[in-house]
Amino acid sequence: MGTMTVNIDKINQPQNLKQRYSSYQVSENDDLIGDKLQQFIQKQIQAAHSGLIQKEQLEQLAAILRYPSDRQAPSEMY
């Protein structure tokens, strides 16, 4: 197992879904990049911390994903 890093460079967030799915042309005006992208990501993270993820569940997930782990992999198939 290894470590994976994900970088988000751009998010396409269409304002008009009907127009988006009735044309093969993707509007670049709907792209979030740079400062707008960072603001969007921060807003979504704040929303997740405030209500989408319960604190206890977040702590349990952090404990599971903590590196290095002292947990042993299952010896049998799972």
Secondary structure per residue as TSV (DSSP state, phi and psi in degrees):
chain	resnum	aa	ss	phi	psi
A	1	M	-	360.0	153.1
A	2	G	-	-138.2	-168.4
A	3	T	-	-108.3	141.2
A	4	M	-	-123.7	135.8
A	5	T	-	-116.6	132.7
A	6	V	-	-113.7	127.1
A	7	N	-	-113.2	128.4
A	8	I	-	-101.3	113.8
A	9	D	-	-95.4	-27.6
A	10	K	-	-158.1	143.1
A	11	I	E	-126.3	130.7
A	12	N	E	-96.3	113.0
A	13	Q	-	-121.1	88.9
A	14	P	-	-64.2	137.9
A	15	Q	S	-82.8	-31.1
A	16	N	-	-123.7	99.4
A	17	L	H	-65.2	-35.6
A	18	K	H	-61.7	-46.5
A	19	Q	H	-66.2	-37.8
A	20	R	H	-62.0	-42.3
A	21	Y	H	-92.5	0.6
A	22	S	T	-104.2	8.0
A	23	S	-	-140.1	147.3
A	24	Y	S	-82.2	-11.6
A	25	Q	-	-87.9	124.0
A	26	V	-	-92.3	126.5
A	27	S	-	-76.6	128.2
A	28	E	G	-75.3	-12.4
A	29	N	G	-67.6	-20.2
A	30	D	G	-87.5	-2.2
A	31	D	E	-79.0	134.8
A	32	L	E	-102.8	120.5
A	33	I	-	-140.0	163.6
A	34	G	H	62.5	-132.8
A	35	D	H	-64.1	-39.2
A	36	K	H	-62.4	-38.9
A	37	L	H	-64.6	-46.1
A	38	Q	H	-62.7	-39.7
A	39	Q	H	-64.4	-41.9
A	40	F	H	-62.6	-45.6
A	41	I	H	-62.8	-45.5
A	42	Q	H	-61.7	-40.2
A	43	K	H	-62.7	-42.0
A	44	Q	H	-69.7	-36.7
A	45	I	H	-65.4	-42.7
A	46	Q	H	-62.4	-41.0
A	47	A	H	-63.1	-40.5
A	48	A	I	-64.4	-42.8
A	49	H	I	-70.3	-28.4
A	50	S	I	-84.5	-20.8
A	51	G	I	-163.8	-21.3
A	52	L	I	-78.8	-30.1
A	53	I	S	-121.1	126.4
A	54	Q	-	-76.4	142.8
A	55	K	H	-56.7	-43.4
A	56	E	H	-62.3	-41.8
A	57	Q	H	-65.0	-40.1
A	58	L	H	-63.1	-41.4
A	59	E	H	-65.4	-40.6
A	60	Q	H	-65.0	-42.1
A	61	L	H	-64.4	-41.7
A	62	A	H	-61.9	-38.8
A	63	A	H	-65.7	-38.6
A	64	I	H	-67.2	-41.5
A	65	L	H	-88.0	-3.0
A	66	R	-	-58.3	139.7
A	67	Y	S	-121.7	136.8
A	68	P	S	-76.8	153.2
A	69	S	-	-99.5	144.2
A	70	D	-	-100.4	4.5
A	71	R	-	-79.3	145.2
A	72	Q	-	-95.1	142.2
A	73	A	-	-70.7	150.1
A	74	P	-	-60.1	142.6
A	75	S	S	-85.0	-18.7
A	76	E	S	-106.9	171.6
A	77	M	-	-66.5	148.4
A	78	Y	-	-138.7	360.0
